[in-house]
Amino acid sequence: MLKAILQSLFCAAVISGFVWLGTAHGSSCPGITTDVSPIAGSYEQITVSTTAVPLTVPLRAKIAVITVEAEPIRYRDDATDPTNTVGVLVSPGSTLIICSNALGRFKAIRQGGSDAILSVSYYGN
């Protein structure tokens, strides 16, 4: 069932409590038809504050799995900076899956008065 849900996602999705370990099939993201695995040494934590911040995307990355820690954020993946009132609102504890070209266009900003942390794992082939 989880695979069916993932296959129906567009370039980004919010899934509460999502856990993904090991190798995954690229069909989890549209346009990715090969298996992907974690990219060694690519995990990062990003502090999200009052200025929109991008991801630090490794060259081989096809997918990023992002967990929002402690505070809510807003994000956009159309290369436009989000604000604390404009963009997709994501609650703490939620997980985002960002795919393909959206990786380089993703930017996040904190939604409330306190900084948020993004825990990011990258997958590629």
C-alpha positions in Angstrom: 0.0 0.0 0.0 2.8 2.4 0.8 4.3 1.8 -2.6 0.9 2.7 -4.2 0.7 5.9 -2.2 4.2 6.9 -3.2 3.6 6.1 -6.9 0.7 8.6 -6.9 2.9 11.4 -5.6 3.9 14.3 -7.8 7.3 16.1 -7.2 6.8 16.6 -3.5 4.6 15.1 -0.9 4.0 15.3 2.8 3.5 12.0 4.6 3.3 11.9 8.4 5.3 9.1 10.0 6.9 7.9 6.7 9.9 5.6 7.1 12.0 4.5 4.2 15.1 2.3 4.7 17.4 0.7 2.3 17.0 0.6 -1.5 13.8 2.0 -3.0 12.4 1.7 -6.5 12.6 4.9 -8.5 8.9 4.7 -9.3 8.3 6.4 -5.9 8.9 9.6 -7.9 7.6 10.3 -11.4 10.2 10.0 -14.1 12.6 8.0 -12.0 12.7 4.4 -13.3 15.7 3.0 -11.6 16.4 1.8 -8.1 17.9 4.4 -5.7 20.0 3.9 -2.6 21.2 6.2 0.2 24.2 8.3 -0.9 27.0 7.8 1.6 27.9 10.9 3.6 25.1 13.0 2.2 22.9 13.3 5.3 22.5 16.9 6.5 20.6 18.9 9.1 19.5 22.4 8.0 18.5 25.1 10.4 15.5 26.9 8.9 15.2 30.5 10.1 13.8 33.8 8.8 15.6 33.6 5.4 14.6 31.0 2.9 17.2 28.2 2.6 17.9 25.6 -0.1 19.0 22.0 0.1 22.7 21.1 -0.4 22.0 18.5 -3.1 24.7 15.9 -4.0 25.4 15.4 -7.7 23.9 11.9 -7.9 20.8 12.7 -5.8 17.4 11.9 -7.3 15.3 12.0 -4.2 15.5 13.7 -0.8 13.6 12.5 2.3 13.2 15.4 4.7 11.8 15.3 8.2 10.7 18.5 9.8 11.9 18.7 13.4 10.3 20.7 16.3 8.8 23.7 14.5 6.6 24.2 11.4 8.0 25.4 8.0 6.7 26.7 4.7 8.4 25.6 1.5 8.2 26.1 -2.2 9.8 24.0 -5.0 9.3 26.4 -7.9 12.5 28.4 -7.3 10.5 31.2 -5.6 11.4 32.0 -2.0 8.6 31.1 0.5 7.6 33.5 3.2 6.3 32.8 6.7 2.8 33.2 5.3 3.2 31.9 1.6 4.2 28.4 0.7 3.2 24.9 1.6 2.8 24.6 5.4 4.4 21.6 6.9 3.9 20.6 10.6 6.7 19.2 12.8 7.1 15.5 12.6 6.1 15.4 8.9 8.2 14.0 6.2 8.6 15.4 2.7 9.7 13.5 -0.4 11.3 15.8 -2.9 12.1 14.4 -6.4 14.2 15.2 -9.4 14.3 18.8 -10.6 12.4 20.0 -7.5 15.5 19.2 -5.4 17.4 22.3 -6.8 14.3 24.5 -6.6 13.3 23.6 -3.0 13.6 26.4 -0.4 12.2 26.5 3.2 11.6 29.1 5.8 10.3 28.8 9.4 6.6 29.5 9.8 6.5 30.6 13.4 8.7 32.5 15.8 11.3 29.7 16.4 13.9 28.1 14.1 13.1 24.7 12.7 15.5 21.9 11.8 15.3 19.7 8.6 16.9 16.3 8.7 17.7 15.3 5.1 18.7 12.0 3.6 19.6 11.9 -0.1 19.1 8.9 -2.5 20.5 8.3 -5.9 22.1 5.7 -8.2 
